[in-house]
Amino acid sequence: TKKTLIIGAGGVGNVVAFKCAMNADTFGEITLASRTLSKCDDIAANVKKKTGVEIKTAQVDADSVPELIELINRTGANIVINVALPYQDLTIMDACLECQVDYLDTANYEHPDTASFEYKEQWARDAEYRKSNIMALLGSGFDPGVTNVFCAYAQKHYFDEIHTIDILDCNAGDHGYPFATNFNPEINLREVSAKGRYWQKDDNGKGTWIETEPMEIKQVWDYPEIGPKDSYLLYHEEMESLVKHIKGLKRIRFFMTFGESYLMHMKALENVGMLSIEPVEHKGQKIVPIEFLKTLLPDPASLGPRTKGKTNIGIFAKGVKDGKEKSVYIYQVSNHEKCYEEVLSQAVSYTTGVPAMIGAKLMLDGIWEGKGVFNMEQFDPDPFMVELNKQGLPWKVMELDADEDRRVDA
Ligand code: NDP
């Protein structure tokens, strides 16, 4: 039987553990490891109670390559699913190389000190992965992840050439707090307070990144099953790989919804320096403001039982098919309460954890196969789209005329 190692026991780790257990034929013997063993044990107990499947647990510091190597060898894992934090991507990738085991993650490497994130250092491992005959699948969450697969699916079935893509991420969930983040606050707030960026080809056909002030560009998009929501342009990592892999692309942007209360709190926190990653001296002790803020905010895991409402994430693509211009909107709607009922996590963790499990399933089943380091859109989207429907993330396609979209402020 196969052996699966999951690293990280946060919101997403919880969903991955549940979903792997629910697909035990594929995942075989499952071990959940993380920094805090008790969190793994709690999840394992819930998985056992709800699914009857027994999973093992282990403690590991994923910043340490030797500890990881020891753990991977001890479990005999065929695949490592990394759902710890983006800071651990490189150590886990290197440990997988050492042990010659396949690797998967949901977020690209982020340097803890510089707040910059990009695929460069992970892509740089491609040659070594090839040489070792193993595969790394990067960004197998929802966005990145399913959004990349949606783009590949649009490319395969609806267009000869895609010219523009808007990725549209709406969370209309309500947790009842004036301010809280749905996933790791450091990562969430750093993403949102950063400058925006999108990619566009100039008149000479050269692709360039265009920087915007944080929250400078807004559009009101009418999300099916939710309604119109303010959506702001952000930089998001899947664009970095999509500009390489979607042929004919002329522009790609990413929008995410934010409510007024969220933005007001964030602005105030930023203005007083609470989002800073620079350590400050406080009563003889050094503290990092955003780390301290994380201590004050509700634990994202605690939002699960109290979050109501829906999410809708999708891609809106425009391009040409058989000489005719057209548009396609592919999206997925999840319901926070339903997700919680099924696996004890709200929709943000659910929509990330399910695709992580699906990516790993396609790798273990030999359906997505390759040697080296890959992004999602490099593989055939069809089997992934089939699994999404089966595993709790049903999607829809809306075909529109070339000049039609769902903007309500245009
Ligand atoms: P959480 O903060 O809830 O969980 C992170 C887990 O990783 C915790 O269990 C934490 O342990 C563990 N961890 C952190 N550092 C280490 C370490 N050095 N060694 C071992 N374990 C460690 O995060 P989420 O579950 O919300 O997110 C998990 C990942 O998913 C992140 O990389 C995030 O960026 C990504 N993500 C991707 C999305 C997508 O759509 N692609 C969307 C949302 C998230 P401890 O409990 O001890 O702190």
Residues whose N, C-alpha, C, O or C-beta is under 5 A from the ligand:
A	BS01	NDP	G8 A9 G10 G11 V12 G13 S34 R35 T36 V60 D61 A62 D63 V83 A84 L85 P86 T106 A107 G141 F142 D143 P144 F183 N184 V348 T352
